[in-house]
Amino acid sequence: MSLDHRLIDLLVCPLCKGPLQLLRDEQSRPLELVCPADRLGFPIRDGIPVMLEPEARVLEAFPAPPPSPLPFPPTP
């Protein structure tokens, strides 16, 4: 079963409301939705994303997002 790309575009992280990235397995099947900011992976079971914090796994090896730029230059 596959996920509709329109659904993926609408979903956000239930914790931080940030964007999610779709991870696929070797056969290009949807595996989980990842929140880079929280370093959590939300599983996809039978084509349905499980967007519950207790069901998410912590991603140790996922790269941290780059720091957001400051709204003004730092003072020396």
C-alpha positions in Angstrom: 0.0 0.0 0.0 1.4 3.4 -0.8 0.9 6.9 0.6 -0.6 9.7 -1.3 2.0 12.4 -1.8 -0.6 15.0 -1.1 -1.2 13.5 2.3 2.6 13.6 3.1 2.7 17.3 2.1 -0.1 18.0 4.6 1.3 16.1 7.6 3.5 17.8 10.1 5.3 16.6 13.3 2.7 16.3 16.1 5.2 17.7 18.6 6.9 20.7 16.9 4.6 21.1 13.9 7.7 21.0 11.6 8.0 19.4 8.2 8.4 15.6 7.8 10.6 13.7 5.5 9.6 10.3 4.0 12.1 7.5 4.4 11.8 4.4 2.1 13.2 0.9 2.3 15.3 -0.9 -0.3 12.2 -1.7 -2.4 11.1 2.0 -2.3 8.2 1.3 0.0 7.3 4.0 2.6 9.0 3.1 5.9 8.5 6.1 8.2 8.0 9.8 8.4 11.0 11.6 10.1 11.1 14.9 11.9 14.6 16.1 11.6 14.1 18.8 14.3 13.0 16.3 17.0 15.0 13.4 15.6 11.9 11.1 15.7 10.7 8.6 13.2 6.9 7.9 13.0 6.1 4.5 11.6 3.9 3.7 8.6 1.8 0.6 9.1 -0.3 -0.8 6.4 0.0 2.5 4.5 -1.2 4.6 7.5 1.2 7.0 9.3 1.1 6.5 13.1 1.6 10.0 14.3 1.7 9.2 18.1 4.7 10.2 20.2 4.8 6.9 22.1 5.0 5.0 18.8 7.8 7.2 17.4 11.4 5.9 17.6 14.4 8.1 18.5 16.8 8.6 15.6 20.3 8.7 16.9 22.1 8.8 13.5 19.8 11.3 11.8 21.7 14.6 11.1 20.7 17.6 13.2 19.0 20.4 11.3 21.2 23.4 10.7 20.8 26.2 13.2 18.4 28.9 12.2 20.1 32.2 11.3 20.0 35.0 13.8 17.6 37.9 13.0 20.5 40.3 13.5 24.3 40.0 13.5 25.8 39.0 16.8 27.6 41.7 18.8 31.4 41.3 19.2 
